[in-house]
Amino acid sequence: MNGEHQQSKLSWQLPQATEDTLWISEGQKDAILNGITANVAFVDKDLQLLWVNKAAADSVNKSPGEMIGQTCYAFWADPAKPCQNCPTLKAFQTKQTEHALMVTPDGRVWDERGEPVFDENGDVIGVVEIAQDITERKQVEDAYKASEFKYRALIEHSSDVVFCVDRNGEYKFVNQVFASTFDKTPDFFLGKTFWDIYPKEHADQRQAANDRVFATGESQSLEVVVPLPDRTLYFIAKANPVKDETGKVVLNLTHATDITDRKLAEEALQESEAKLSNALQMAHAGHWEYDVDRDLFTFNDNFYRIFRTTAAAVGGYQMSSRDYARKFCHPDDLAVVANETRAAIESTDPNYSRQMEHRILYADGEAGVITVRFFIVKDPQGRTIKTYGVNQDITERKELEERIRQVRSDLLFAVSHDLKSPIQTLRQTQEMLGQLPPAEALARFQEYQEIWRRSLQRLERMINNLVDSQRGEEGRFPLLLAPCDPVEMVKRVVEDSQGYALSFQVTFNLKLQPVPQGSCDQEALSRVVENLLTNAVKFSPKGGQVEVRLKLEDQTLLLEVEDHGLGIPALEQTQLFQPFQRGRSAQQKRIPGTGLGLYVCRRIIEEHGSSISLTSEEGKGTKVTVRLPWGKVGIINDNTER
């Protein structure tokens, strides 16, 4: 610096400088200031440069000597005038340190500060300019701000939930999507924690994930549930650590995608699959696939249930066609299965499908029957590469069909036999009368008339039972309720059955106590009594007696019909009130009957809101008891068909 300016007479107020440092030697001062990377210059009131350091001179490709005596703005601004908002000029005016960001014509950005220098009287005699080139830093800051603005814009306009929390689960930022989920504004959540927003169980789950983020410094993924008053939402969330320059986790930035629709669809699909599985199980059906090239079947659990085994028991869900045939196909049907499989594979029809039945072997060795519905899949070249289908166990259905067929056969035999008997009686007596002289025929007409009456009565009873059984199966068994004298009704039915009983050499023993009138369907109950009497007579030994008891007990009418005949095995007793059920003894001894009488009795009694039961012992006889609430007024159905 020029010798005319004696530094010992100056009082430089540099930042954080002490009084002692102001009096260092010129050489020491120059060495220090020239070693500073910032531009340092000293100017007077006219902004003429009195001293510059090396960094300032280098910034304009000059030497310090070339710059002394010229204005500062001649080098760093418009040579014709000082810089606008120049902190050096302001420092002269305010006598205080001034600061500003300045941009030079070459586009560089400077962080500039003006430090006033005072004399011993406190007057400003100059200003030290200190300028730091922050162009790169400013560019980085501007880029960061632009990036931050874009990132914030992305977050704010994202369709997903974004939020930021600290180590304690306190919200520092939430986007609009997060806030609108709860019908709140973003500001509502700031400063609140998980436990202020969610039930404890859900808050604890979120904090556990948050703890893992801060502990490991790694992202955490989890599925979270958001319970709301009117619905429940599901999200897939990824919690990401935000670290400072030292690598320490300072925040947790979480991004969450709403998967509610997908979750509900998955649950609906699972429910549908469960229902399908249950339906297949209830239908005794199982699914399978067959890979033609690999010769490999794949089965599901329901498939194995059909065969009364499990995948674990047979070695897994896959097996070859040879193993399948050996383990599950009935030997007599192997050829049928092989032919059907070959036809499916060789078919040129891409829509080929087929249904077949064949016998199988259960895992326990028993035989059964399945129906197989299968389809094929072809590749682009038209080759059959896969078949798939559903097997359904129809063993029970087949057994039922066989039973029905047998029952129908037995019923046809029984009905035809029972119908032939009275018809044959009518024909024989008519032919006999036709062969007698008129006088003798007239004399025997009275006798034959009773025979005809009993035969017609028997025909009528069989027809009524057939009609009533059909009504019962259809659930159509209306009653015509009216006042009824049960004692008189029983007497009349017994009287009408006397001829039938005499043909079996059986008598009735009546024990009828007085019973007041009540409400019932007299015609229907008469058929109940008639069926019970007929059964008791048929199963009684010759010379036997059928006891008929009637009494009122605790407002319940008790009717008992008891014989002392064959009796019924215990295992058969529960089945006799079902249609077409007849005891083994009845069939072996060819006792006439259709197996409908007790069934019709049960339906009529149940329609009266009553019960019928049976007790029996083989070789000792059978007692049937009817319990009918008495005195209860019923609804009269005028449209009852009879």
HUCOR-V926331 format. One record per residue. N is the residue number from 1. RES is the residue in three letters. SS is DSSP state (hx for helix, st for strand, lp for the rest). PHI is phi in degrees with one decimal (none if undefined). OMEGA is omega in whole degrees, 0 to 359 (* if undefined). Layout:
N_RES_SS_PHI_OMEGA, N_RES_SS_PHI_OMEGA
This chain:
1_MET_lp_none_180, 2_ASN_lp_-60.1_181, 3_GLY_lp_-68.7_182, 4_GLU_lp_-65.7_178, 5_HIS_lp_-101.9_181, 6_GLN_lp_-86.2_185, 7_GLN_hx_-67.2_180, 8_SER_hx_-67.5_180, 9_LYS_hx_-94.2_182, 10_LEU_lp_-102.4_174, 11_SER_st_-118.9_180, 12_TRP_st_-79.6_177, 13_GLN_lp_-102.2_178, 14_LEU_lp_-75.4_183, 15_PRO_lp_-58.3_175, 16_GLN_lp_59.9_177, 17_ALA_lp_-85.3_177, 18_THR_lp_-98.9_183, 19_GLU_hx_-60.4_183, 20_ASP_hx_-66.1_184, 21_THR_hx_-72.2_181, 22_LEU_hx_-74.0_186, 23_TRP_hx_-113.5_176, 24_ILE_lp_-72.4_184, 25_SER_lp_-72.4_180, 26_GLU_hx_-58.5_182, 27_GLY_hx_-62.8_179, 28_GLN_hx_-64.7_180, 29_LYS_hx_-63.1_181, 30_ASP_hx_-61.8_181, 31_ALA_hx_-62.4_181, 32_ILE_hx_-67.2_185, 33_LEU_hx_-68.6_179, 34_ASN_hx_-74.5_177, 35_GLY_lp_-85.4_179, 36_ILE_lp_-80.5_181, 37_THR_lp_-77.8_178, 38_ALA_lp_-76.4_175, 39_ASN_st_-74.8_178, 40_VAL_st_-127.0_179, 41_ALA_st_-142.6_177, 42_PHE_st_-119.1_183, 43_VAL_st_-124.0_176, 44_ASP_lp_-94.0_184, 45_LYS_lp_-64.8_179, 46_ASP_lp_-90.2_180, 47_LEU_lp_66.5_175, 48_GLN_st_-82.7_182, 49_LEU_st_-74.4_177, 50_LEU_st_-101.2_178, 51_TRP_st_-164.0_176, 52_VAL_st_-137.4_176, 53_ASN_lp_-89.5_185, 54_LYS_hx_-62.0_181, 55_ALA_hx_-61.2_180, 56_ALA_hx_-65.2_180, 57_ALA_hx_-65.4_180, 58_ASP_hx_-63.9_183, 59_SER_hx_-64.5_179, 60_VAL_lp_-120.8_177, 61_ASN_lp_58.4_178, 62_LYS_lp_-125.0_170, 63_SER_lp_-98.2_179, 64_PRO_hx_-56.4_181, 65_GLY_hx_-64.9_180, 66_GLU_hx_-70.2_185, 67_MET_hx_-98.4_183, 68_ILE_lp_-63.3_178, 69_GLY_lp_92.6_178, 70_GLN_lp_-103.9_181, 71_THR_st_-72.2_180, 72_CYS_lp_-68.1_184, 73_TYR_hx_-72.8_177, 74_ALA_hx_-64.1_181, 75_PHE_hx_-100.8_188, 76_TRP_hx_-114.0_182, 77_ALA_lp_-151.1_177, 78_ASP_lp_-74.9_183, 79_PRO_lp_-58.5_185, 80_ALA_lp_-85.7_184, 81_LYS_lp_-156.5_180, 82_PRO_lp_-65.5_180, 83_CYS_lp_-69.2_174, 84_GLN_lp_-71.7_181, 85_ASN_lp_62.1_182, 86_CYS_lp_-65.6_181, 87_PRO_hx_-67.0_179, 88_THR_hx_-67.7_177, 89_LEU_hx_-59.9_181, 90_LYS_hx_-64.6_179, 91_ALA_hx_-64.5_175, 92_PHE_hx_-60.9_184, 93_GLN_hx_-76.7_186, 94_THR_hx_-93.7_184, 95_LYS_lp_56.8_178, 96_GLN_lp_-132.2_176, 97_THR_lp_-65.7_179, 98_GLU_st_-121.6_185, 99_HIS_st_-138.7_178, 100_ALA_st_-163.2_172, 101_LEU_st_-94.8_183, 102_MET_st_-120.4_178, 103_VAL_st_-118.7_179, 104_THR_lp_-83.9_182, 105_PRO_lp_-56.1_180, 106_ASP_lp_-81.2_176, 107_GLY_lp_92.6_180, 108_ARG_lp_-77.9_182, 109_VAL_st_-109.7_184, 110_TRP_st_-122.2_170, 111_ASP_st_-94.0_191, 112_GLU_st_-112.8_180, 113_ARG_st_-134.3_177, 114_GLY_st_-108.8_181, 115_GLU_st_-112.3_181, 116_PRO_st_-67.4_177, 117_VAL_st_-118.0_187, 118_PHE_st_-109.1_170, 119_ASP_lp_-88.8_184, 120_GLU_lp_-69.0_178, 121_ASN_lp_-94.6_180, 122_GLY_lp_86.0_178, 123_ASP_lp_-90.0_179, 124_VAL_st_-76.4_179, 125_ILE_st_-105.8_179, 126_GLY_st_-179.5_180, 127_VAL_st_-133.1_174, 128_VAL_st_-88.4_176, 129_GLU_st_-92.1_176, 130_ILE_st_-122.9_184, 131_ALA_st_-128.4_180, 132_GLN_st_-113.5_178, 133_ASP_st_-72.2_181, 134_ILE_lp_-116.3_184, 135_THR_hx_-57.5_182, 136_GLU_hx_-65.2_179, 137_ARG_hx_-60.9_180, 138_LYS_hx_-64.9_178, 139_GLN_hx_-63.5_178, 140_VAL_hx_-63.8_179, 141_GLU_hx_-62.5_179, 142_ASP_hx_-64.0_178, 143_ALA_hx_-64.2_179, 144_TYR_hx_-63.7_179, 145_LYS_hx_-63.5_178, 146_ALA_hx_-63.6_179, 147_SER_hx_-64.1_180, 148_GLU_hx_-62.5_179, 149_PHE_hx_-63.7_179, 150_LYS_hx_-64.1_181, 151_TYR_hx_-64.0_178, 152_ARG_hx_-64.2_178, 153_ALA_hx_-62.9_178, 154_LEU_hx_-62.2_180, 155_ILE_hx_-64.3_183, 156_GLU_hx_-64.1_183, 157_HIS_lp_-102.0_178, 158_SER_lp_-68.2_176, 159_SER_lp_-82.7_179, 160_ASP_lp_-101.6_178, 161_VAL_st_-81.4_175, 162_VAL_st_-134.4_176, 163_PHE_st_-151.2_182, 164_CYS_st_-131.8_179, 165_VAL_st_-131.0_176, 166_ASP_lp_-92.3_184, 167_ARG_lp_-59.0_183, 168_ASN_lp_-92.1_180, 169_GLY_lp_77.6_179, 170_GLU_st_-90.1_183, 171_TYR_st_-72.4_176, 172_LYS_st_-107.5_178, 173_PHE_st_-160.5_170, 174_VAL_st_-139.6_177, 175_ASN_lp_-88.1_186, 176_GLN_hx_-65.8_181, 177_VAL_hx_-62.6_177, 178_PHE_hx_-58.5_184, 179_ALA_hx_-64.5_183, 180_SER_hx_-68.0_176, 181_THR_hx_-58.8_181, 182_PHE_lp_-103.4_183, 183_ASP_lp_58.5_178, 184_LYS_lp_-126.7_173, 185_THR_lp_-96.8_179, 186_PRO_hx_-56.8_182, 187_ASP_hx_-62.5_181, 188_PHE_hx_-59.8_187, 189_PHE_hx_-89.3_185, 190_LEU_lp_-62.7_181, 191_GLY_lp_88.8_178, 192_LYS_lp_-90.5_181, 193_THR_st_-111.1_177, 194_PHE_hx_-53.0_186, 195_TRP_hx_-72.9_175, 196_ASP_hx_-79.9_187, 197_ILE_hx_-107.8_189, 198_TYR_lp_-116.1_169, 199_PRO_lp_-58.5_187, 200_LYS_hx_-53.9_182, 201_GLU_hx_-59.1_180, 202_HIS_hx_-73.4_179, 203_ALA_hx_-64.0_179, 204_ASP_hx_-61.0_179, 205_GLN_hx_-62.0_180, 206_ARG_hx_-67.4_180, 207_GLN_hx_-67.7_177, 208_ALA_hx_-60.9_177, 209_ALA_hx_-66.2_178, 210_ASN_hx_-62.5_178, 211_ASP_hx_-61.2_180, 212_ARG_hx_-65.5_178, 213_VAL_hx_-62.2_182, 214_PHE_hx_-71.1_183, 215_ALA_hx_-77.3_186, 216_THR_hx_-99.4_185, 217_GLY_lp_70.5_182, 218_GLU_lp_-120.2_179, 219_SER_lp_-67.7_179, 220_GLN_st_-127.4_178, 221_SER_st_-111.8_179, 222_LEU_st_-158.8_175, 223_GLU_st_-99.1_183, 224_VAL_st_-121.7_179, 225_VAL_st_-112.4_177, 226_VAL_st_-114.2_180, 227_PRO_st_-80.5_177, 228_LEU_lp_-115.9_183, 229_PRO_lp_-57.8_186, 230_ASP_lp_-108.1_182, 231_ARG_lp_-167.9_176, 232_THR_st_-123.1_180, 233_LEU_st_-108.9_179, 234_TYR_st_-124.9_181, 235_PHE_st_-134.1_165, 236_ILE_st_-99.2_185, 237_ALA_st_-114.4_173, 238_LYS_st_-125.5_181, 239_ALA_st_-94.0_185, 240_ASN_st_-115.3_179, 241_PRO_st_-75.9_172, 242_VAL_st_-109.6_187, 243_LYS_st_-112.4_175, 244_ASP_lp_-86.0_184, 245_GLU_lp_-64.8_179, 246_THR_lp_-91.5_182, 247_GLY_lp_90.5_179, 248_LYS_lp_-80.0_178, 249_VAL_st_-74.5_181, 250_VAL_st_-113.2_181, 251_LEU_st_-147.8_175, 252_ASN_st_-119.0_178, 253_LEU_st_-100.5_185, 254_THR_st_-110.9_176, 255_HIS_st_-117.6_185, 256_ALA_st_-130.6_180, 257_THR_st_-108.7_180, 258_ASP_st_-71.4_179, 259_ILE_lp_-117.4_184, 260_THR_hx_-57.8_181, 261_ASP_hx_-60.4_180, 262_ARG_hx_-65.3_180, 263_LYS_hx_-63.2_180, 264_LEU_hx_-63.9_178, 265_ALA_hx_-64.8_178, 266_GLU_hx_-63.3_180, 267_GLU_hx_-64.4_178, 268_ALA_hx_-64.1_178, 269_LEU_hx_-64.9_178, 270_GLN_hx_-61.4_179, 271_GLU_hx_-63.8_179, 272_SER_hx_-63.8_179, 273_GLU_hx_-64.8_178, 274_ALA_hx_-64.7_178, 275_LYS_hx_-64.6_179, 276_LEU_hx_-62.9_179, 277_SER_hx_-61.6_179, 278_ASN_hx_-64.7_180, 279_ALA_hx_-64.1_178, 280_LEU_hx_-63.2_180, 281_GLN_hx_-66.5_180, 282_MET_hx_-65.7_180, 283_ALA_lp_-86.6_182, 284_HIS_lp_56.4_183, 285_ALA_st_-119.7_179, 286_GLY_st_-141.0_184, 287_HIS_st_-97.0_177, 288_TRP_st_-150.3_173, 289_GLU_st_-135.5_180, 290_TYR_st_-132.4_177, 291_ASP_st_-86.2_186, 292_VAL_lp_-65.9_184, 293_ASP_lp_-64.7_182, 294_ARG_lp_-90.8_184, 295_ASP_lp_49.6_187, 296_LEU_st_-138.8_174, 297_PHE_st_-87.8_171, 298_THR_st_-125.5_184, 299_PHE_st_-117.9_173, 300_ASN_lp_-109.2_184, 301_ASP_hx_-62.6_181, 302_ASN_hx_-64.0_177, 303_PHE_hx_-60.1_182, 304_TYR_hx_-68.4_177, 305_ARG_hx_-62.6_178, 306_ILE_hx_-56.0_185, 307_PHE_lp_-90.8_175, 308_ARG_lp_60.7_178, 309_THR_lp_-148.6_180, 310_THR_lp_-134.1_178, 311_ALA_hx_-61.8_180, 312_ALA_hx_-62.8_184, 313_ALA_hx_-71.0_183, 314_VAL_hx_-107.0_175, 315_GLY_lp_98.2_176, 316_GLY_lp_124.0_184, 317_TYR_lp_-90.7_182, 318_GLN_st_-127.2_174, 319_MET_st_-162.4_180, 320_SER_lp_-75.6_179, 321_SER_hx_-64.6_179, 322_ARG_hx_-64.3_180, 323_ASP_hx_-65.7_179, 324_TYR_hx_-61.3_181, 325_ALA_hx_-61.8_182, 326_ARG_hx_-66.9_186, 327_LYS_hx_-87.6_193, 328_PHE_hx_-122.4_182, 329_CYS_st_-84.5_175, 330_HIS_lp_-69.5_183, 331_PRO_hx_-54.0_183, 332_ASP_hx_-72.3_182, 333_ASP_hx_-110.9_181, 334_LEU_hx_-60.2_181, 335_ALA_hx_-64.2_180, 336_VAL_hx_-62.0_181, 337_VAL_hx_-63.7_180, 338_ALA_hx_-62.0_180, 339_ASN_hx_-65.1_180, 340_GLU_hx_-66.1_179, 341_THR_hx_-64.3_180, 342_ARG_hx_-62.8_180, 343_ALA_hx_-63.6_180, 344_ALA_hx_-66.5_182, 345_ILE_hx_-67.1_184, 346_GLU_hx_-84.7_182, 347_SER_lp_-64.7_177, 348_THR_lp_-94.3_180, 349_ASP_lp_-84.2_181, 350_PRO_lp_-66.9_179, 351_ASN_lp_-99.7_182, 352_TYR_lp_-59.5_173, 353_SER_st_-149.3_185, 354_ARG_st_-153.7_174, 355_GLN_st_-129.6_182, 356_MET_st_-145.8_175, 357_GLU_st_-120.6_172, 358_HIS_st_-155.4_181, 359_ARG_st_-81.7_181, 360_ILE_st_-130.6_173, 361_LEU_st_-118.0_174, 362_TYR_lp_-70.4_180, 363_ALA_lp_-61.8_180, 364_ASP_lp_-86.4_177, 365_GLY_lp_95.5_179, 366_GLU_lp_-73.0_180, 367_ALA_st_-97.0_177, 368_GLY_st_-145.7_180, 369_VAL_st_-134.3_175, 370_ILE_st_-125.6_169, 371_THR_st_-108.7_184, 372_VAL_st_-119.0_174, 373_ARG_st_-111.4_185, 374_PHE_st_-136.6_183, 375_PHE_st_-134.9_181, 376_ILE_st_-127.5_175, 377_VAL_st_-127.4_181, 378_LYS_st_-113.6_176, 379_ASP_lp_-85.9_182, 380_PRO_lp_-58.7_179, 381_GLN_lp_-85.7_178, 382_GLY_lp_88.7_178, 383_ARG_lp_-81.8_174, 384_THR_st_-76.2_183, 385_ILE_st_-108.4_181, 386_LYS_st_-156.1_168, 387_THR_st_-123.6_179, 388_TYR_st_-148.8_181, 389_GLY_st_-178.7_182, 390_VAL_st_-130.7_174, 391_ASN_st_-101.4_177, 392_GLN_st_-126.8_179, 393_ASP_st_-75.9_181, 394_ILE_lp_-115.0_181, 395_THR_hx_-59.1_181, 396_GLU_hx_-62.3_179, 397_ARG_hx_-64.1_179, 398_LYS_hx_-63.3_179, 399_GLU_hx_-63.6_179, 400_LEU_hx_-66.3_178, 401_GLU_hx_-61.3_179, 402_GLU_hx_-66.1_179, 403_ARG_hx_-65.4_179, 404_ILE_hx_-62.4_178, 405_ARG_hx_-59.5_180, 406_GLN_hx_-66.9_179, 407_VAL_hx_-63.2_179, 408_ARG_hx_-62.4_179, 409_SER_hx_-63.0_179, 410_ASP_hx_-64.1_180, 411_LEU_hx_-63.9_180, 412_LEU_hx_-60.8_179, 413_PHE_hx_-63.7_183, 414_ALA_hx_-65.3_182, 415_VAL_hx_-66.2_181, 416_SER_hx_-63.7_179, 417_HIS_hx_-66.4_182, 418_ASP_hx_-69.0_179, 419_LEU_hx_-73.9_181, 420_LYS_hx_-63.5_186, 421_SER_hx_-60.4_179, 422_PRO_hx_-67.8_179, 423_ILE_hx_-65.7_179, 424_GLN_hx_-63.3_178, 425_THR_hx_-61.4_179, 426_LEU_hx_-61.2_182, 427_ARG_hx_-66.1_183, 428_GLN_hx_-64.4_181, 429_THR_hx_-66.2_178, 430_GLN_hx_-64.8_179, 431_GLU_hx_-65.0_179, 432_MET_hx_-64.2_178, 433_LEU_hx_-61.6_181, 434_GLY_hx_-67.3_181, 435_GLN_hx_-90.6_182, 436_LEU_lp_-85.7_173, 437_PRO_lp_-60.4_183, 438_PRO_hx_-53.1_184, 439_ALA_hx_-66.7_180, 440_GLU_hx_-69.8_179, 441_ALA_hx_-63.1_179, 442_LEU_hx_-66.8_181, 443_ALA_hx_-66.9_183, 444_ARG_hx_-92.7_181, 445_PHE_hx_-59.7_181, 446_GLN_hx_-59.3_181, 447_GLU_hx_-64.5_182, 448_TYR_hx_-69.4_180, 449_GLN_hx_-61.6_178, 450_GLU_hx_-66.8_178, 451_ILE_hx_-63.5_179, 452_TRP_hx_-63.1_181, 453_ARG_hx_-61.8_181, 454_ARG_hx_-66.0_179, 455_SER_hx_-64.9_178, 456_LEU_hx_-65.8_178, 457_GLN_hx_-61.9_179, 458_ARG_hx_-65.8_177, 459_LEU_hx_-61.0_181, 460_GLU_hx_-62.8_181, 461_ARG_hx_-62.8_180, 462_MET_hx_-64.4_180, 463_ILE_hx_-65.4_179, 464_ASN_hx_-60.8_179, 465_ASN_hx_-64.0_179, 466_LEU_hx_-63.6_180, 467_VAL_hx_-65.0_182, 468_ASP_hx_-66.4_179, 469_SER_hx_-65.0_178, 470_GLN_hx_-66.4_177, 471_ARG_hx_-60.8_179, 472_GLY_hx_-63.1_179, 473_GLU_hx_-64.2_181, 474_GLU_lp_-85.0_182, 475_GLY_lp_68.8_184, 476_ARG_lp_-119.8_184, 477_PHE_lp_-136.5_184, 478_PRO_lp_-69.6_180, 479_LEU_lp_-113.8_174, 480_LEU_st_-112.4_185, 481_LEU_lp_-84.4_181, 482_ALA_st_-158.0_176, 483_PRO_st_-57.0_187, 484_CYS_st_-144.9_173, 485_ASP_lp_-101.4_187, 486_PRO_hx_-65.8_182, 487_VAL_hx_-65.6_180, 488_GLU_hx_-64.7_180, 489_MET_hx_-63.1_181, 490_VAL_hx_-64.2_179, 491_LYS_hx_-58.9_183, 492_ARG_hx_-65.0_180, 493_VAL_hx_-65.2_178, 494_VAL_hx_-62.2_180, 495_GLU_hx_-62.2_180, 496_ASP_hx_-67.6_182, 497_SER_hx_-94.0_184, 498_GLN_hx_-59.9_182, 499_GLY_hx_-61.7_179, 500_TYR_hx_-63.0_180, 501_ALA_hx_-66.6_180, 502_LEU_hx_-63.2_180, 503_SER_hx_-65.6_176, 504_PHE_lp_-103.3_182, 505_GLN_lp_57.7_179, 506_VAL_lp_-123.9_179, 507_THR_st_-117.9_178, 508_PHE_st_-105.5_175, 509_ASN_st_-119.7_185, 510_LEU_st_-94.3_173, 511_LYS_st_-131.5_187, 512_LEU_st_-108.9_177, 513_GLN_lp_-86.2_179, 514_PRO_lp_-60.5_179, 515_VAL_lp_-134.7_180, 516_PRO_lp_-69.4_178, 517_GLN_lp_-63.9_176, 518_GLY_st_-141.4_182, 519_SER_st_-112.9_178, 520_CYS_st_-164.7_171, 521_ASP_lp_-91.0_189, 522_GLN_hx_-63.4_181, 523_GLU_hx_-65.7_180, 524_ALA_hx_-65.6_180, 525_LEU_hx_-66.1_177, 526_SER_hx_-62.8_179, 527_ARG_hx_-69.0_176, 528_VAL_hx_-61.9_181, 529_VAL_hx_-61.8_181, 530_GLU_hx_-61.2_179, 531_ASN_hx_-64.2_180, 532_LEU_hx_-65.6_179, 533_LEU_hx_-65.6_181, 534_THR_hx_-60.2_179, 535_ASN_hx_-60.6_182, 536_ALA_hx_-62.5_180, 537_VAL_hx_-65.1_184, 538_LYS_hx_-61.2_185, 539_PHE_lp_-97.6_178, 540_SER_lp_-90.1_176, 541_PRO_lp_-73.6_177, 542_LYS_lp_-58.3_183, 543_GLY_lp_81.5_182, 544_GLY_lp_-77.6_183, 545_GLN_st_-132.4_176, 546_VAL_st_-108.5_181, 547_GLU_st_-95.3_178, 548_VAL_st_-121.2_183, 549_ARG_st_-120.5_179, 550_LEU_st_-141.6_179, 551_LYS_st_-159.7_178, 552_LEU_st_-107.4_184, 553_GLU_st_-139.2_180, 554_ASP_lp_53.7_179, 555_GLN_lp_61.0_177, 556_THR_st_-123.7_178, 557_LEU_st_-81.8_180, 558_LEU_st_-107.7_175, 559_LEU_st_-117.9_179, 560_GLU_st_-124.0_175, 561_VAL_st_-123.0_187, 562_GLU_st_-128.9_175, 563_ASP_st_-115.6_180, 564_HIS_lp_-126.2_186, 565_GLY_lp_-105.2_189, 566_LEU_lp_-65.5_188, 567_GLY_lp_77.6_186, 568_ILE_lp_-127.7_176, 569_PRO_lp_-57.9_184, 570_ALA_hx_-58.4_183, 571_LEU_hx_-66.2_182, 572_GLU_hx_-93.3_190, 573_GLN_hx_-63.6_184, 574_THR_lp_-70.7_184, 575_GLN_lp_-91.6_190, 576_LEU_lp_-71.9_178, 577_PHE_lp_-90.8_175, 578_GLN_lp_-94.8_183, 579_PRO_lp_-66.0_175, 580_PHE_lp_64.0_178, 581_GLN_lp_-99.6_178, 582_ARG_lp_-132.6_180, 583_GLY_lp_-66.8_181, 584_ARG_hx_-61.5_181, 585_SER_hx_-63.2_180, 586_ALA_hx_-62.3_180, 587_GLN_hx_-71.0_181, 588_GLN_hx_-64.7_182, 589_LYS_lp_-88.7_179, 590_ARG_lp_53.4_174, 591_ILE_lp_-75.4_185, 592_PRO_lp_-61.9_178, 593_GLY_lp_156.7_181, 594_THR_lp_-107.9_183, 595_GLY_lp_77.8_181, 596_LEU_lp_-110.5_188, 597_GLY_hx_-57.7_182, 598_LEU_hx_-67.7_177, 599_TYR_hx_-63.0_178, 600_VAL_hx_-62.7_178, 601_CYS_hx_-59.7_182, 602_ARG_hx_-61.4_182, 603_ARG_hx_-63.9_180, 604_ILE_hx_-64.6_182, 605_ILE_hx_-66.1_179, 606_GLU_hx_-64.8_177, 607_GLU_hx_-64.1_176, 608_HIS_lp_-84.1_182, 609_GLY_lp_70.5_186, 610_SER_lp_-122.9_182, 611_SER_st_-136.4_177, 612_ILE_st_-136.7_182, 613_SER_st_-138.8_185, 614_LEU_st_-140.1_171, 615_THR_st_-127.1_184, 616_SER_st_-155.6_176, 617_GLU_st_-142.1_183, 618_GLU_lp_-56.6_179, 619_GLY_lp_82.9_182, 620_LYS_lp_-119.6_177, 621_GLY_st_123.3_185, 622_THR_st_-137.7_175, 623_LYS_st_-126.5_176, 624_VAL_st_-110.0_183, 625_THR_st_-120.9_176, 626_VAL_st_-110.2_177, 627_ARG_st_-116.2_186, 628_LEU_st_-127.0_175, 629_PRO_st_-57.0_187, 630_TRP_lp_-114.4_181, 631_GLY_lp_95.2_179, 632_LYS_lp_-79.4_181, 633_VAL_lp_-80.2_182, 634_GLY_lp_-98.5_178, 635_ILE_lp_-93.5_182, 636_ILE_st_-86.6_180, 637_ASN_lp_-104.5_183, 638_ASP_lp_-72.8_183, 639_ASN_lp_-97.3_182, 640_THR_lp_-61.8_178, 641_GLU_lp_-90.1_176, 642_ARG_lp_-132.6_*
